[in-house]
Amino acid sequence: MKLSKNLAFPLLTTIFAIGIAASAGASEGTFDELDTDQDGVISQSEAQAHATLSATFAEVDTDADGVISWAEFSAAGLDQ
């Protein structure tokens, strides 16, 4: 079966978008799993469950407020 150019591009774009959405959902799931008290941030004690985050907590906590926000978690590349 040969796909026309008019059908192939939207189909591939949709498949790509679904892949990105699935990947993002898994990442946020990891953040949400670490945020055990569901307050929207990861504390140092919650970070102990993630070896990389635990070891780099001070560097990831760029605003030095003692917790990791989703933005900091994502910016550190931990959402992948």
C-alpha positions, 0 to 999 in steps of 0.5 A, a space after each residue: 500500500 502506497 501512502 499519498 504525500 497528503 496522507 503520509 505527513 499528517 500521519 507521521 506528525 501524529 505518530 511523532 506527537 503521540 511519542 512525545 506525549 507518552 514520553 512527557 507523561 512518563 517523566 511527569 510520572 517520575 516527578 509525581 512519584 518522587 513527590 510523595 506528599 503531592 505538594 508540587 515539589 521534591 524535598 531532600 528526603 523525597 529525593 533520596 529515592 532517586 540516586 541522581 537527584 539525591 547526589 546532585 540536589 544542590 545543583 538542581 535546586 537552582 533557586 536554593 529554596 531547599 526543594 526541587 520544582 518541576 521546572 528545576 527537575 526538567 531543566 536538569 534533564 531528569 525528565 527524560 
